[in-house]
Amino acid sequence: MQHSAAVWDHKAAMEVIKGSNGIDQVVLRNQQGSSVRVSLQGGQITSWQNGRGEELLFTSSKVKFKPPKPARGGIVICFPQFGNCGSLEQHGFARNKIWSIDENPPPLHPKDSLGQSFVDLLLQPSKEDLKCWPHSYELRLRVALSADGKLNLTSRVKNTIGKPFSFAFAYHSYLSVSDISEVRIEGMEILDYLDNLRQKERFTEQGDAITFESEVDRVYLKSPSTVAVLDHGKKRTCVIRKAGLDDVAVWNPWENKSKAMADLGAREYKQMVCVDAAAVEKPIRLKAGEEWTGQVEFINVASCFCSDAWLS
Ligand code: TA6
């Protein structure tokens, strides 16, 4: 596909294909050969590849494509709940629903439009859905791939007519890593976190970075807008920038939990880490007509190019 950045046609850079679960996926490509795939099942990002064809997201080798359950991997949209703390299913229902493509999405901001391909997916409640969560909402997920390969996800939740409602949200993001022992996460030093392995008790991070020697399942509170996931093995860094999302959940299931999970290989915990831009501690509240936006951007850089500048 030949395009110059000036005449980049986002529709031409987008293709709809059948996923292995039989459900449509949208593929976005850029001129450098990077690509992103998003499934209509759950609005789940199933792949993000750089221009060399390297996959940057983790997907389990034992992945089960059995809708409505989400696949183990990629980036899972958790709405209107994160975890199993409410009355709904774990991580909310959005990941279990079939979304639709908005064929006439609002245009990109002019400053973002050069060379950017994008698609908008929509989730609205059916009559059946309103029985378990009786709120009138529209959830719009914009998936955008920039000319230089950045993956940008923007979610907008609108209270379309009804009574006020509150929700939690997370981009539950499985990053592919060389080996979990080679990974450190920077940007969350001295933050408070809720430890899911200790009844959500509150602690303060003491290390100068987060490293992994056993199972970790935490929600870091009020985190800065940028965190960096350094992988010394792959010599690459994933910089995660977020807006509208106060928290960051960090998860690695380690050995025993991996063995107990039917859709994760016993040793695959080594190749993944979840770093989720999220709004968990303080739910978002919307009155009728109000809209919330939560955005995350993933930037993949060679570690030698990653300096403190990313974190400032
Ligand atoms: O990010 C943390 C977490 O909530 C963990 O507690 C763990 O259960 C994980 O998500 C995966 O959840 P899932 O329902 O996809 O198996």
Residues whose N, C-alpha, C, O or C-beta is under 5 A from the ligand:
A	BS01	TA6	G83 Q90 D217 A249 W251
